[in-house]
């Protein structure tokens, strides 16, 4: 008789979970060429302190050096680097001009601001992290350089790694055009995900594969977006790749509709997207594409989309629009000042401020002896308080374990390595390990601890492994206490803010599809019964009156759903936004669910709301495909859409 499997609690299971995937050898090479050579050059020039700052900047940029395109890396690595340089200025001049109390208040305010800005998105969160870490380093690390010299050294170190990212070839650079590094792979992965979704239609794997398709489309959007010299695509290769991405959107729509129907799809249907994926990767013509059966509206839409894709691949005339909705400044400000931003900012500010206060107290009690390296404690608190790095207890466990391991390893290395050349070599090795270590927070912490301890010793500080362990455990205690303190307002504000954004995006998508339905019905024989149309026994559009109006179905039209010259282009943009915000909400909900029960209970029920939103958006996608095919929504589709809206409303009332 087999023993039952041991089920770990979510907070412990998350701490043991490791990301998998191939080794990013190009990032490993860049890491080895970043911090170590910068430090070596500074040591040879007689300015080791400058090398320490530059190497720290390269290390932080290396943490953000994730798979993707060069253009995406400019924003993902460059924006945090600028924020880090600003943090060095604030910390340096604050530490020079203010006493312990004034500096603590200043850095607490910086923490409040940085925490609130983190709610905007991943890049903003990375920038806030570097702002806080650099401000602590600027205030606490004894360096001979002035504030602006430190900031320039920081920008130089991060810029060096970013320059390597832009100049050195990546894994996708040899497929036709050196300028592309990750874009082709990202677009090809979309077609592969479409094929996988078609294979999974009618099975219990369909939901997971639809989520994988969303992730692939998000990654492709990010890979193709980014700074360029001109607003519009500047080369035929660029236009061709954008055309290939745009051609995937109707295919994804049709595949989602087929998966929603819950019926198996002939294997032949997935062959076309797979051949398109191969053509994108190899930058070759598509060749003949197998046509799927045209026995159902979604299959006809799939066939039409394949024909459109083949034509787009051959003509290579691309769409400039990546179907990403621009977020104006007022909406970003609302997100910063909203419930999620306020809760995030308050928690980060309290943790960072408490870390600074405790570190300042220990410093004035001469805990650190003759040296003033009190920055480690508040910098550790920054990484611990960031929820995008994992649930709170998971972060604390991983940080403590990683610091102990890294400090013990460094104590051994410091006893045998020659100085400074051995320590410089250790910094180079750690820089190369960072892209692999980022797969687990404990491993990343261990590598970063090794690297920073080596940098501190090269800069003239004594071996401080024991002190680092003590400060890390103190930071863990501070964050655990503050993380479980009652806060004003509703807890789980970050999760609910993302869920609210997903609901708003779904509203815009549903409203646009219903307007399309009204327009199609208005052009038909029956006409539109009224300004708002209606859902009657046969179709959306009010041909025979009666039924439930669109206003009753979903409320007033959403202000964000604009009608363009091509309604389908607007629809694809709104669909992309709906699925993307849903994915972000799902990720936040999963992290919150892995917290300890006292914290996890504040977001109970949000997973059910997210599931209802996903079903609503899937149903709306199926309705849109059917609408394109027949020009009207039948009873089945109208009832399914109304039922999805009613389910969401019921869950909202219950919550």
N, C-alpha and C positions, 0 to 999 in steps of 0.2 A: 504494500500500500504506500503510495507516494505521499510525502509530506506536503502540506499546503505551502505555497510560496509566501515568503515573508514580504509584507507590504509596508514599505517605509512611509513615514509621514511626509507630506509634500515638502516641508521646509528642509528635511534631511535629504530627500531624494534629489532636490534641486542642487544641493551643495555637492553631490556626488556626480552630477551629470556633466559630461564633457562633449563639446562640439566635435564633430567628425568631418573628415574631408581630406583631400590631398594636401601635401605640404606645399605652401606657397613659396616656391624656391626663389622667385624673383623678389618677393618682399624680404626673404631671408638674406639675399645678397645685398639688397639696399640697406638693411639694418646693419650688416657687417661693415658697410662702407660709410656709415653715418657717424654715430657717437664716438667710436674708437679713433678713426682718423682725425676727427675734429679735436679731440683731446690731445692726441699725439702732436698735431701741428701747434697747438697752444703751448704745450710743454716745451717743445723745441724752441719756440719763440720766447720763452721765459715768461709767459702769461697764463699759468695753469688755471687761475680763477676764471678767466674768460672762457677757457676750454670747458670748465665745469658747467658754466651756464649754458653754453652752446650744446654740450652733450645732453644736458637735462632736456632742453628744447627738442633735440632730435629724438630722444627717448619718448617724450610725450607725443610727438608727431608720429613716431613709429606705432604707437598704440592705435592711432587713427588711420594707419596705412592698411586699409582693408581691401579685399578684392573688389574690382570695379574698373571703370575707365579713368583715363588721365584727367579728363575734364571734371569728373565728379570728385577726384582727389584734390583738385585745387580748392574747392569749397570745404571739403571734409577735413583737410589738413591745414589749409591756409587761414580760415576764419578763426579756429581755436588758437593758432599761433599768434595772430594779432591780439586776441584777447589775453593770451599769456604775457605778451610784452607789456600790455597795459597794466596787468596785475603786478608785474615786477616794478613798474613805476610807482603804483599806488603803495605797494608794500614797502619799497625802499624809502620813499620820502615820508611815508607815515611813520615808519620805524625811527627815522632820524629826527623828526619834528615833534612827535607825540610821546607822552609817557605811557605806562602800561595800561592805564584805564582808557585814555584817549585812543590808543591803538586798538584795544579790544573793541571799543564801540565802533571805530571805523571799519574794522574787518567784519564785524557783525552786520553792519549795513551793507557791505559788499556781498556778504553771504545771502542776505535777504534778496537783494537785486538779482544775483546770479541764480539763486534757486527759482525765482519767479520766471526768469528768462528761459530756464531749462525746460519749461512746459511747452515752449514753441515747437521743439522738434529735436532730432538727434544731433544735428550740427550745432544748434544753440546750446544743447546740453554739454557737448564736448567743449565748446567755447567757455561755458560757465565753469566747467571743471578746471580747465587750464588757468582761467582768471583767478580762481581761489587758490589753487596750488602755488601759482607763481607769486601771488601776493603774500602768502605765508613764507615762501622762500626769500622773497625780497626783504621782508621785515626781519627774518630770523637768521639767515645765513650770513656769516661775517665775510664780506668780500670788499676788496679795496676799490672797486669801480663805482662810479656814480650811477644814479638811477638810469639815466639815458644810455650810458655805456652798457649796462646790464641788458636793457631792453633791446639794443642793437645786437648784442651777442645772442640773445634769445631768438630774435628774428633770423639772424644768420644761421643758427643751428637748425631751426625748423625749415628755413628756406633751402638749406643744403639738401636735406632729405627730400623735400618737395621737388627740387631740381633734379635729383636722381630719379624720382618717380616720373618726371616728364621726359627725361632724356633717355634713360635706359630702356631697352625693349622688354616687353612683358610677354606672357604666354600667348596672347592673341595677336602679336605684332607682325607675325610672319605670314599671315593669311591675306596677302594681297596689298595691304597698305599699312606702312609703319605707323601712320597717324592714329590708327585704331588700336586700342589696347583694352580689350574687354567688351567693347560695344558689339562686335560680331557675336561673341559667345553669348552675351546677354540676350540679343534678339533671337538667336538660334534656340536658346533655352525656352523662349516663349512658345515657339512652334513645337518643341518637344513636349512641353507641358500640355499643350492643346491635344496632341496625340495621346498622351497618357490619360487625359480626362475622357477622351472618346473611348479609350479601351476600358476605363473604369465605369462608364455609364451603365446603370442598371445593377450595380454592385454596391457593397458597403464601403468601397474605396472611393466613391465618387466625391464625397464631401471633402476628404483630405486632398484629393487631386485638384478640386476646384480651388482650394486654398493655396495649393502649390502653384497653380496658374496665376493667381493674384500676386503671389510673391515674385514670380518670374516677370510679370508685367511691371511691377513696381521697380524691380532691379533694372529692367531695360529702360524705363523712363529716366531713372537716375543716371544710368550710364550714358545716355544720349544727351542729357541736359548738362549745362555747365557753361562757363565763360568761353566765348569765341570772339574773334576779332570783329566779326560782323554779325548783325542780328540774324541774317538768313544763312542757310547752308551755303558754304563757300566752295564746295567742290562737287563734282559729279558723284564721287564715291560717297560723300556725306548724304547727298540727296537720295542716292540709291538705298543706303542703309535706312534712312528715315522712311522711305517708301515701303521697305520690307517690314519695318515695325508697324506702320499704319495699316498695312495689309493684314496683319495678324489680328487686329481688333474685331472685324466682323467674324473672323474664324472663331475667336474666343467667345464671342456672343452666341454664335450658333452652337458651339460645343457646350456652353453653359445651359442653353435651352434643352439640348438633348439629355444632359445629365439630370436636369430638373424633371424631365418627363419620367425618369426612373425605368426606362426600357433599354435593353442591350442594343448596341449599335454594331452593325456588321464590321468585321475587322478591316475591310477594305477602306472604310471611312478614315482611319487613322494613317493610312499610307501617304496620303497627300501632304499633311502637315510634316510628317517625318522627312519626306523628300525636300520640302521647303527648308527645313532645319539644316539639312546637309548642304543645300545650295548656299545658305547664308554663311555657314562656317567656312566653306571652301571658296566662297566668292565666285561661284560658277552658275551657269544657267540651270533652270529647274528641270528641264526635260519634260517628257509627258507626265501628267499627273492623273492618277486613277480617279475617275468620277464616282462619288458615292450614289447610292439609290436616291431618287427624288420622291419617295413615297410619303413623306411627311413634311410639314412646313420647315422644321428645323433642319432636316436633311437637305431640303431644297436651298435653304439659306447657306448651309455648309458648302454645297456644290457651287452656288453663286460666288461665295467668298473665295473658294479655291480658284475659280476662273478669274476673279478680280486680282488675286494674289499673283497668278501666273502673268497676267498682263502688266501688273506693277513691277514685277521682277524683270520683265523684258524691256519695258519702256524706261525704267530707271528715273522716272520723274517723281520726285518725292513730295511729301507733305511737310511743310515747315512746322506745323502745329504738332506738338507731342501729346496733345489732349490732356494737359495738366492745367488745372484751374489756378490762376494767379491769386495769391493771398495778399490783398491790399494791406497797407500799414494799419488801418483801424482794426482789422480783424486780428492781426498779430498782437496789438495792444490789448484787445479784449481777452485774448488767450492768456497773456501775461497777468492781467489784473483779475482774471476769473477765479473760480473756486479752486481749480487745479493749481494755477500759478501761486495763489495766496498760500495754500497749504504747503506746496513744495518750497516756496520761499521761506516761510516761517520755520519749517523744519531744518532746512539747510542753514539758515541764519543762526538758529539756536545751537545746532551742533558745531558749526564752525566757530561761532563766538565763544561757546563753552570750551572748545579745544584751545583757542587762543588764550582765554583767561586762565585755564589750568596750566598751560605751558608757561605763560608769563609768571604765574605764581611759583612754579618749580624753578624757573630761571632765576628769580630773585632770591630763592632759598638756596641757590647754588647746587641744585640737583645735577646740573650739567658740568660742574667743576669749573675749569678755567675757560671753557669754550661755550659759545652761544649758538647751539644748533637746536633751538627749541621748535623749529618749524615742522619737525616730523609729526608731532602729535596733531596739530590742526590739519596738516596735509593728509594724514591718514583718515581723519574724520570726514574729509571731503569725499574720498573714494567710498567710504562706508555708508554715507548718507545718500548716495546716488541710487535711486531705485531702478534706473535703467541698467544697472550692473547686476541685478538679481534681487531676490527677497532679502529682507534685513538680516535675519539670522543666518541665512546662507552666506551673505557677504561677510558677516562677522566671523563665522567659522573659517571661511576660506582665507580671509585676511590674516587672522591669527596664525593659522597653520602655515601659510605661505611666508609670513614674516619670520617665524621661528626657524623654518627650514632655510630660508635665504640667509638669515643672520648666522646660523650655525655653519653653513657652508662657507660664508665669507670669513668667519673666524679661522677656519682651517686654511683657506687660500691665503689669507693675510700672513699666516705664520710661515709660509713656504715660498710665496711669490716674491721675486725681486721688485724693488720699487725704484722708479715708477713704471718701468717697462712692463712688468708682469701685470700690474693693475690696469694699465692701458689695454693690454691684450684681453684681460677679463672683461673690460667695458665693451670691447669690440665683439667678443663672443656673446655677451648678454644682449647687445643690440641685435645680433642676428637671430637670437632665440625669441625675441619679443613677438614677431608675427605668428609663431607657433604657440607660444605661451598664452596668447590672448584667448585661446579656446577654453581656458578654465581660469577662473579668478585666482585660485590659490597658486597655480603655476605662474600666472602673470605677476602676482605679488612677490613670489620667490625670486623671479628674474629681476624685477625692478629693485627689490631690496639689495640683491647682489650688486647691481649696477650703481645704485646711489651710494652705497657704502664705499665702493671702490672710488667713485668720484670724490666723495668727501675726504678720503684719505689722500688722494692725489692733491687735493686743494690745501692740505696741511693739517687736517683734523686727525685726532688719534682714532684708533680702532674703537668703534662704538656699537658693537653687536648687541651687548647686553642692554644698553640703554634703549636701543631701537625696539627690542622686544618689550621692555617695560612700557614705553610710550605707546606702542601699538595696542597693548592690552588695556591701557587707560583709555585710548580712543574708542576701543570696542565697547568698554563699559559706558562711556558717555553717550555713544550713539544708541546703544540698547536702551538706556534710560530715556533719552529724549524721544526716541522712536516710539515709545509706548506711552508717552505723556498724553493726556487729553488735550485736544486742540480746539480753539473756537471754530464754530461752523461744523458742517458735516464731514466726517472722516471719509476717506476714499475719494476726495475731490478730484485727484488726477485721473482716476479711472472713470469717474462719472463725466468729467469734462471730455475725455476722448469718446466716450459712448454718446454724449450729446452731439459731438461733431459728426459722428457716424450717422446719427439719426437725422441731423440736418441735411447731410449729403444724400441720404436715402429719400428724404422728402423732395429734394430738388429733382432727383432722378424719376421718382414716381410721377410727380407733377408734369414733368416734360413728356413722359410717355403718354400720359392721359391727354395732354394737349395734342399730341400727334394723333391719338385715337379720335379725338373730336374733329381734328382737321380732315382726317381721312373720311370720317362719317359724313362731314359736311360736304365733301366732294362727291358723295355717293348719291343714289337715287332717293333715299329716304330723307336726306338733309339732317340738320341738327335741330333738335327740338327746342333748344334754349341756349343761352350764353354759356352755361356750364355743362350742357349735355346731361348724360345720366347713365346709370347702369341698369338696363332693363333685362328682359328675359332673353334677348338675343345678342345685343352688342353694346359696346360703349358708343354713345353718340346720340341717343335719344330719338331714334327713328320713330318709336311708337310711344314715347313719353313714359312717365311713371318711373318707378325704381328709385335708386339712391343716387343723388347727385354727386359730382366730383368733389364739391365743397364738403359734403357730408363724409365722403370717403376719406379725405386726407386734410381737410382744412384749406385755408387760403393758399394761393400760389406762393411758392418759396421765392424770395427775392433773388437768390443766387442762380436760378435757372433761366438763363437768357436764351432767346431763340436766335439762331444764326441763319445765314442763308441756306445752309444745308442742315436740316434738323438732325440728321443722323450723326454728323460731326459733333454737334452739341450733346447728343445722347451718349456717344462714346466717351466724351469728356466727363459727363456727369456720372456715367457708370464706373469709369476708372476712379473717380473721386469717392464714390460710394464704397467700392470694394477696398480701396486703399485705406480709408479711414476705419472701415470695419476691421481690417487686419491689424491696424495700430491699436484699436480698442481691444481686440482679442489678445494681443501680446500683453497689454497692460493688465487685463483681467487675469491672465495666466500667472503673471508675476505676483499679483495681489493674493491669488488663491494659495500660493506657496508660502505665505507668511504664517507666523504663529497664529493660532485661533483667535487671540484677542484683537489682532489686526485684520485677519482674513474675514472676520464676521462683518466688517464695515462695507464690504463689497459683495455680500451674498445677494444672489438674484441677478447680478449683472451679466453672468454668463448666459442665463436664459433670455435676457433682453437682447443680447448680441446674437444669439441663435435665431430669435424671431426676426431681427433685422436682416440677417443673412437670407432667411427664407423669403422675406419680402422682396429683397433685391433680386434674388434668383427668379422669383415669380415674375417680377417686372421685366427682367431680361427675356424670359420666355414669352411674355405678352408682346414685347417689342418685336421679337422675331416673327411671331404669328401675325402681328399687325402689318409688317412689311410684306408678308406673303399674301394675306387675304384682304387687307384694308379695314378689317373690323375684328373685334374681340367677341368670340362666341361665349355662350353661357358658362362653359367650363372655366375659361380664363377669367371671366369677370368674377365668378364666385371664388376662385382661388385667390385672386388679388384682394377682394374684399375680406376674405377669411384671414389672409396674412396681416392685413391692416388691423382687423379686429383682435387678432391674437396679440399683436404688439400693444394695442391700446389696453387690453386686459392686463398684461404684465406690467405696464406702466402704472395702472391704477393700483395693482396689488403691491407695487414697490413703494 
